[in-house]
Amino acid sequence: MNIMLLNLTNGSCHLPLETDRDGLTFIYSLALSLGLPSNLLSIWGLYQLGRSGGGGCQLVYILNLLLSDLLQLLTLPLWILYLQRAHHWLYGSTACQLVAYVFYVNVYASVVFLCLIAMDRFLAIVYPLSSRRVRSMKVAALSGILVWSLTFLFCLSGLYPSVFEPSRGLCLEQYPVSPKYARFKIVSVVINSLKTEKDYFLITVIFFVIFGPYHLVGCYRFVTLLLTDDPCSLERSVYLAYRLCYGITSLNTLLDPLFYIFLCHDARHKLRRSLSCLGRDKTGSKSGIVMATVSPRSQIDQGDTV
């Protein structure tokens, strides 16, 4: 009985850690079962688009977005096992740190790439001629490298070294959180909220529906933790809501390819044509596939390429 109590509570605040198991397991399983095939299919579609010479810098941004989604999805089986073992991590400190970094880096990188996609479409429509130099493949590639590097360094500064607690087997959990981690999370909320006024509707939907609840609850939690004299009482009051909102962020791996590809009739039609030709087209036809974007048009404008 004492061992079970230790597994299901945190030694400092005595939180009922098992209350998030069913909800998060459902969310992670849904994201993994639907997000993995849709992201792989989307990446294959991008490959076909790249072979045809289309897409421009949008190709780079969307590919990085889908790559961040795919890497995040690959961590979900370990988190599901972690939940089923009553928040007890069995794979050691190194594995915990690696999975935690991959998960957080890709959550924040996906938000940045969403903003880059929206900004690119804004420039293509409002300043089509003057922005051609900025909207080049080289600039897009350099922007991708910069985003990954800065996001990794930012997460490293906030997560290291307090990711794993060997005494309780907790991975990426601490109750109450340290002031350093609380400040890191507040800064991350502010950074992820810096969006351009011209973001497109679908990107705004992704941000507010998927990331909005997590940022709102997280901002309240971490700001209040820096001010309150009873952090454990606060942790108990927001624990379940925060954990579920935290899990909902993984659904961006499902909505990203859904918005960019499968909601567009033209993109679905071209994807079916490409798949149907896969078995009989041995010559590497350049028909390819045109990917859906956040542009008001249903396909990437070939005239936007440089």
Buried (B, 14 or more C-beta within 10 A) or exposed (E): EEEEEBBBBBEEBBBEBBBBBEBBBEBBEBBBEBBBEBBBBBBBBBEBBBBBEBBBBBBBBBBBBBBBBBBBBBBBEBBBBBBEEBBBBEBEBEBBBBBBBBBBBBBBBBBBBBBBBBBBBBBBBEEEEEBBEBBBBEBBEEBBEEBBEEBBEBBBEBBEEEBBBEEBBBBBBBBBBEEEBBBBBBBBBEEBEEBEEEBBEBBBEBBEEBBBBBBBBBBBBBBBBEEEEEBBEBBBEBBBBBBBBBBBBBBBBBBBBBBBBBBBEEBEEBBEEBBEEEEEEEEEEEEBBBBBBBBEEEBBBEEBBB
